[in-house]
Amino acid sequence: MATRRTILTAAAEVIIERGYGGAPISQITARAGVAAWAVYFHFRSKEDLAHGCRPAPRSVPMVL
């Protein structure tokens, strides 16, 4: 789980700095200090990785 979090953190940083299109997997792996296979072990694609960086939606209680 620690590797997955490291990858997500690095991906979020690179995407924030460079935008999605300017954030190659090679730069994300360099920032995270992992090999490319580790990214693809945890995520199916760059798109899947980017979705993992997004915060979970907050549930809003319904008020009747």
Backbone torsions as a table, in degrees:
resi	resn	phi	psi	omega
1	MET	NA	-30.9	-178.9
2	ALA	-64.7	-39.2	179.3
3	THR	-64.5	-42.8	179.2
4	ARG	-59.5	-44.9	179.0
5	ARG	-64.8	-39.8	178.2
6	THR	-61.3	-43.9	179.0
7	ILE	-64.3	-45.3	179.6
8	LEU	-61.4	-42.2	178.7
9	THR	-62.9	-47.4	179.6
10	ALA	-62.5	-43.2	179.8
11	ALA	-61.9	-44.8	179.7
12	ALA	-60.8	-43.9	-179.9
13	GLU	-62.1	-47.4	-177.7
14	VAL	-66.7	-42.2	180.0
15	ILE	-65.2	-40.0	177.6
16	ILE	-63.7	-42.7	-178.4
17	GLU	-69.7	-42.5	-168.7
18	ARG	-115.7	-8.8	-174.0
19	GLY	83.6	160.4	-176.6
20	TYR	-59.3	-47.6	-177.8
21	GLY	-67.5	-23.8	-179.2
22	GLY	-100.0	16.3	-177.5
23	ALA	-116.0	82.8	179.9
24	PRO	-70.4	152.0	178.2
25	ILE	-55.5	-36.0	-179.0
26	SER	-60.9	-36.3	178.9
27	GLN	-74.3	-36.3	177.1
28	ILE	-64.9	-43.9	-179.9
29	THR	-66.3	-38.1	177.7
30	ALA	-62.7	-43.8	179.9
31	ARG	-64.6	-40.4	-177.6
32	ALA	-79.4	-19.1	-177.8
33	GLY	73.5	33.9	179.4
34	VAL	-128.2	164.8	176.0
35	ALA	-83.1	157.6	-179.0
36	ALA	-58.4	-36.2	-179.0
37	TRP	-60.5	-30.5	-179.9
38	ALA	-66.3	-37.3	177.3
39	VAL	-63.0	-47.5	-176.8
40	TYR	-75.4	-14.4	172.0
41	PHE	-71.1	-38.4	-176.7
42	HIS	-92.6	-25.1	-175.4
43	PHE	-135.5	140.5	-178.5
44	ARG	-71.1	-30.4	-174.8
45	SER	-159.0	172.5	175.4
46	LYS	-62.2	-37.6	178.8
47	GLU	-62.7	-43.8	178.3
48	ASP	-61.9	-40.7	177.4
49	LEU	-62.4	-45.5	179.5
50	ALA	-62.0	-38.9	177.6
51	HIS	-64.9	-32.8	177.9
52	GLY	-67.8	-22.4	179.7
53	CYS	-78.1	-20.8	-177.3
54	ARG	-72.9	142.4	178.2
55	PRO	-68.1	150.1	178.1
56	ALA	-66.2	141.8	178.5
57	PRO	-65.3	143.4	178.1
58	ARG	-86.8	139.5	177.1
59	SER	-84.7	136.7	179.8
60	VAL	-110.4	122.5	-179.4
61	PRO	-66.6	141.0	177.9
62	MET	-78.9	134.4	177.1
63	VAL	-111.5	121.7	-179.7
64	LEU	-101.2	NA	NA
